[in-house]
Structures are given as C-alpha cells and as structure tokens.
Amino acid sequence: MVQLHLKRGDESQFLLSTTVDVPLESLIQQITAIYNGRLKIDRICAEIPELADHGVTLPPNMQGLTDDQIEELKLKDEWEEKCVPSGGAVFKKDEIGRRNGHAPSDKMKEVLMKTVEEAKVLISKKQVQANVCVTMEMVKEALDQLRGAVMIVYPMGLPPHDPIRMEFEDREDLSQTQASLQVITEDECQLWWAAKEMQRGKKLQDYIGKNEKTKLVVKIQKKGQGAPAREPLVTEEQQKQMMMHYYRKQEELKKLEEADDDSHLDSEWSDRQALKRQFQGLTNIKWGPR
C-alpha cells in the first residue's frame, strides 16, 4: 500500500493508506472527507467543555443579554425545561451570556470530558508520529462517540440552535468565522507533490509509478493559492539531531585538547636513554663552571 503523509503548509495533518491505481478524483474525495471530518470533531470538542460547564446554548435572540434586558424584553427560553441534563442540573452562570447556566452534574460532566479526550486521540496529529493511518471509519467512530456521550447527558436532545447539534446534523454555519478558512471543499481541493499539482483525470501511478511500497509527502492546497512551499531537504528533527551531534563533537575535541599535555616527556622516568647512560657512568655529569 502507498502511504501518503498529508500536510497543509508545513503542518502535518494525517497519514493515509491507498493504492497506486486510485483515480485522483476518488483520492481527493477521500482526503477532503477525512480532513474536514477532523475539523468538525475539533469544533465539537471545543464546544463540549462549554456545554459541560454552562449547559445548552440560549436562543440567538437572548445571547449576550443581561438578566434585566431579558426581563425587560419579556424573552423566554422555551428549551430550558426541555433540555435538562441527566441527574439534574447545577447552576453555573455563563458570564458571556451564551449558554443558559444549567450545567450537568460532575458525574455527567466527566462522561462528556472523557469522551472528548478519546475522540481527540483518534484523530490526533500525533498519529503521524505513531505511523498510524487515519481512515474515514475512525472519523465516524469519533463522531459517534461524541454523539453518544451527548445523548447520555441530554437524552431529550439539544436545542436545534445549539452549535453541537448543528454540527451533528451538518447544519453548522461557519460563515465569517476563522473555522471557515480551514475547511477545504472537494471542488476547491488541490493535491501537490514534488512541486507539481496532481491533476484530476489521472491516477496516482501516473505520478509515482507502480511501486505499492512508496511513501510520499502530499500537500493539500486551495485553488488559487498557488504552489505550496517546497519541503526542506532536512527536517526540523534531523536538524536538531545534527546540531546535537556537532555539539557533542565540539565537547569531545575540547576535552582532548585539555588532556593533550606532553610535559611528562621532561620527566626522568620518561627518558629512554637513562639506562644506557647509567651503564656508561654518564648519569651525574654536569656542565658548566663549578
């Protein structure tokens, strides 16, 4: 199987296992599905701690208002009584006025937070270092785990305007958000390898040959952004290792220079001719006036 190391810019994303005869259209579809699925999981994992701390999201027309403003405008959250967490709620006011403050109990909060950690591990970028290839099944498993945990804590479901429910139902609105800049649709996705764009209509083998044991770094790019920067000849980790090796060599040379003391050659015991002079009676000869 061919192993692709997917990057966006200089940042590693995930490893993908494929074959040389895969059409580029199918490969792009698979890559964008995994890439955007991981982003969706990240967004849900960022929202769930807020759900665990402050309960469900208020209706859009009540968000950011003070209690006095809500009372003055005679607004009411009709989902407050419907969306009660299992085991009862613990009131913890949301200072930014985005959630209703009816948080789950510590036990239910633990269920949510533990599932978040498990989901993050499945799609973590550290899987690249562990040489684990990410699949769409792993992405779906992480989403199912998160969905299951939310259902345990909120068996009646979340309000339709809650961002977590919107993510699960693929209704999320990312317009005018930083998250929207990260998403790459299938139509606008480009794959680059060896400073060349892999053109749709071709197969992977048209670029890398028929060796199924190939490993290569492929960069994801949006249309119109031009060619991504080339990969450095030496990776950051390799550069660190080279610097460490150079430093150790310098230290070794420094120690050798300090130990290179030949003053012992002037000592009597190091004189190779001492025994010969002793037999010849020349050991006590002194030169100069008495």
NORCORZI-V998389 format. One record per residue. N is the residue number from 1. RES is the residue in three letters. PSI is psi in whole degrees, 0 to 359 (999 if undefined). OMEGA is omega as a letter, one per 40 degrees, with the letter a starting at -180 (none if undefined). BURIAL is I if it has 9 or more other C-alpha atoms within 8 Angstrom, else O. Layout:
BEGIN
N|RES|PSI|OMEGA|BURIAL  N|RES|PSI|OMEGA|BURIAL
END
This chain:
BEGIN
1|MET|142|i|I  2|VAL|135|i|I  3|GLN|121|i|I  4|LEU|130|i|I  5|HIS|102|a|I  6|LEU|132|i|I  7|LYS|153|i|I  8|ARG|114|a|I  9|GLY|227|i|I  10|ASP|1|a|O  11|GLU|126|i|O  12|SER|143|i|I  13|GLN|296|i|I  14|PHE|168|i|I  15|LEU|146|i|I  16|LEU|134|i|I  17|SER|131|a|I  18|THR|191|i|I  19|THR|163|a|I  20|VAL|337|a|I  21|ASP|14|i|O  22|VAL|133|i|I  23|PRO|145|a|I  24|LEU|326|i|I  25|GLU|315|a|O  26|SER|321|a|O  27|LEU|316|i|I  28|ILE|319|i|I  29|GLN|317|a|I  30|GLN|316|a|I  31|ILE|314|a|O  32|THR|325|i|I  33|ALA|315|i|I  34|ILE|315|a|I  35|TYR|310|a|I  36|ASN|330|i|I  37|GLY|321|i|I  38|ARG|322|i|I  39|LEU|320|i|I  40|LYS|316|i|I  41|ILE|318|i|I  42|ASP|318|a|I  43|ARG|318|i|O  44|ILE|318|i|I  45|CYS|335|i|I  46|ALA|332|a|O  47|GLU|326|a|I  48|ILE|320|i|I  49|PRO|326|i|I  50|GLU|321|i|I  51|LEU|318|a|I  52|ALA|330|a|I  53|ASP|326|a|I  54|HIS|10|i|I  55|GLY|194|a|I  56|VAL|164|a|I  57|THR|140|i|I  58|LEU|157|i|I  59|PRO|148|a|O  60|PRO|325|a|O  61|ASN|354|i|O  62|MET|349|a|I  63|GLN|135|i|I  64|GLY|358|a|O  65|LEU|151|i|O  66|THR|167|i|O  67|ASP|322|i|O  68|ASP|320|i|O  69|GLN|320|i|O  70|ILE|318|i|I  71|GLU|318|a|O  72|GLU|321|a|O  73|LEU|357|i|O  74|LYS|47|i|O  75|LEU|147|a|O  76|LYS|137|i|O  77|ASP|103|a|O  78|GLU|347|a|O  79|TRP|354|a|O  80|GLU|317|a|O  81|GLU|338|a|O  82|LYS|321|a|O  83|CYS|71|i|I  84|VAL|128|a|I  85|PRO|152|i|I  86|SER|137|i|I  87|GLY|6|i|O  88|GLY|163|a|O  89|ALA|153|i|I  90|VAL|123|a|I  91|PHE|127|i|O  92|LYS|100|a|I  93|LYS|136|i|I  94|ASP|112|a|I  95|GLU|333|a|O  96|ILE|0|i|O  97|GLY|33|a|I  98|ARG|330|a|I  99|ARG|162|a|I  100|ASN|353|i|I  101|GLY|356|i|I  102|HIS|85|a|I  103|ALA|156|i|I  104|PRO|165|i|I  105|SER|168|a|I  106|ASP|323|a|O  107|LYS|315|i|O  108|MET|326|i|I  109|LYS|321|i|I  110|GLU|322|i|O  111|VAL|315|a|I  112|LEU|312|a|I  113|MET|324|i|I  114|LYS|320|i|O  115|THR|323|i|I  116|VAL|314|a|I  117|GLU|319|i|O  118|GLU|319|i|I  119|ALA|321|i|I  120|LYS|322|a|I  121|VAL|319|a|O  122|LEU|323|a|I  123|ILE|18|a|I  124|SER|149|i|O  125|LYS|346|i|I  126|LYS|346|i|O  127|GLN|335|i|I  128|VAL|313|i|I  129|GLN|328|i|O  130|ALA|0|a|O  131|ASN|38|i|O  132|VAL|124|i|O  133|CYS|134|a|I  134|VAL|139|i|I  135|THR|165|i|O  136|MET|331|i|I  137|GLU|323|i|O  138|MET|321|i|I  139|VAL|314|i|I  140|LYS|323|i|O  141|GLU|317|i|O  142|ALA|318|i|I  143|LEU|319|i|I  144|ASP|322|i|O  145|GLN|316|i|I  146|LEU|316|i|I  147|ARG|318|i|I  148|GLY|318|i|O  149|ALA|319|i|I  150|VAL|322|i|I  151|MET|327|i|I  152|ILE|316|a|O  153|VAL|323|i|I  154|TYR|76|a|I  155|PRO|335|i|I  156|MET|358|i|O  157|GLY|171|i|O  158|LEU|158|i|I  159|PRO|150|a|I  160|PRO|339|a|O  161|HIS|356|a|I  162|ASP|130|a|I  163|PRO|331|i|I  164|ILE|315|i|I  165|ARG|321|i|I  166|MET|323|i|I  167|GLU|315|a|I  168|PHE|327|a|I  169|GLU|9|i|O  170|ASP|38|i|O  171|ARG|13|a|O  172|GLU|141|i|O  173|ASP|105|a|O  174|LEU|7|a|O  175|SER|139|i|O  176|GLN|32|i|O  177|THR|159|i|O  178|GLN|328|a|O  179|ALA|329|a|O  180|SER|333|a|I  181|LEU|338|a|O  182|GLN|330|a|O  183|VAL|138|i|O  184|ILE|118|i|I  185|THR|163|a|O  186|GLU|322|a|O  187|ASP|327|a|O  188|GLU|4|a|O  189|CYS|135|i|I  190|GLN|144|i|I  191|LEU|132|a|I  192|TRP|136|i|I  193|TRP|135|i|I  194|ALA|43|i|O  195|ALA|19|i|O  196|LYS|140|i|O  197|GLU|133|i|I  198|MET|111|a|I  199|GLN|139|i|O  200|ARG|153|a|O  201|GLY|349|i|O  202|LYS|175|i|I  203|LYS|163|a|I  204|LEU|324|a|I  205|GLN|340|i|I  206|ASP|342|a|O  207|TYR|324|a|O  208|ILE|359|a|I  209|GLY|194|a|O  210|LYS|13|i|O  211|ASN|112|a|O  212|GLU|352|a|O  213|LYS|23|a|O  214|THR|142|i|I  215|LYS|131|a|O  216|LEU|154|i|O  217|VAL|122|i|I  218|VAL|135|a|I  219|LYS|137|i|I  220|ILE|133|a|I  221|GLN|147|i|I  222|LYS|148|i|I  223|LYS|141|i|O  224|GLY|354|a|O  225|GLN|359|i|O  226|GLY|184|a|O  227|ALA|138|i|I  228|PRO|163|i|I  229|ALA|146|i|O  230|ARG|153|i|O  231|GLU|138|i|O  232|PRO|148|i|O  233|LEU|327|i|O  234|VAL|127|i|O  235|THR|165|i|O  236|GLU|320|a|O  237|GLU|319|i|O  238|GLN|322|i|O  239|GLN|320|i|I  240|LYS|316|a|O  241|GLN|320|i|O  242|MET|318|i|O  243|MET|320|i|O  244|MET|318|i|O  245|HIS|316|i|O  246|TYR|318|a|O  247|TYR|316|i|O  248|ARG|321|i|O  249|LYS|318|i|O  250|GLN|318|i|O  251|GLU|321|i|O  252|GLU|317|i|O  253|LEU|324|i|O  254|LYS|318|i|O  255|LYS|323|i|O  256|LEU|322|i|O  257|GLU|320|i|O  258|GLU|327|a|O  259|ALA|353|a|O  260|ASP|66|a|O  261|ASP|113|a|O  262|ASP|20|i|O  263|SER|339|i|O  264|HIS|343|a|O  265|LEU|340|i|O  266|ASP|354|a|O  267|SER|152|a|O  268|GLU|321|a|O  269|TRP|345|a|O  270|SER|3|a|O  271|ASP|115|a|I  272|ARG|339|a|O  273|GLN|3|a|O  274|ALA|316|a|I  275|LEU|319|i|O  276|LYS|316|a|O  277|ARG|328|a|I  278|GLN|318|i|I  279|PHE|330|a|O  280|GLN|358|a|O  281|GLY|29|a|O  282|LEU|15|a|O  283|THR|331|a|O  284|ASN|19|a|O  285|ILE|131|i|O  286|LYS|141|a|O  287|TRP|146|i|O  288|GLY|168|a|O  289|PRO|146|i|O  290|ARG|999|none|O
END
